[in-house]
Amino acid sequence: MKVMLVCASVSHGNTKRVADVMGQVLEARVVAPEEVDLAELAGCDLVGFGSGIFTGKFHPRLRQFVGALPEREWGRAFVFATSGLPELPVRPFTRPLVRLLEQKGFQVDDAFSCRGWDTWLPFKLVGGIRKDRPNGADLVAARAFAEGLRARIGAVS
C-alpha cells in the first residue's frame, strides 16, 4: 500500500509529530503541500491531509493546496489535526476539508485530532494553552488510529 501524508505544521511542530508517528505505522513519507509531486500523489492508495487548526480552520497552505487539485478519482484519504481547543459538534473543523477533498474526488475514510500547544491570540498573552500537547498518550492514539487505517484500507487495496 502506497501512502503519503501531506502536512502543514507551522507553529510548534505539533502536527508534524503526529504525522511522523502515523507515517511510521503507514510507511509513508511526510511532505509539505509545496513538496507534493502530483504524479506520486495520484499513485497513492491512501493520502493523509493534516495541519494545526487556526481560528477553526485547517492552515491556509493546506486548504489552498487541496483547492488547487484537479477533480478526478484520487483514491482514499483521511484528515488529521492538532488544536488547542476541541472540535465542536456544532461546527467541526474537519468537515470543510473533508467536503473539499470529496469534491476533488477523494473517498475520505476517517479523521483524527488531538490537542496541541496553541499560542494564538488571546492565548499568547498567557504563554499559550496545552503546552504539553501532543503528549505521549496523544501519540499513542495517533499510532492506534494509523494502525486501524492500515488494517481497514490495507485489506481493501
Disulfide bonds with the S-S distance in Angstrom:
none
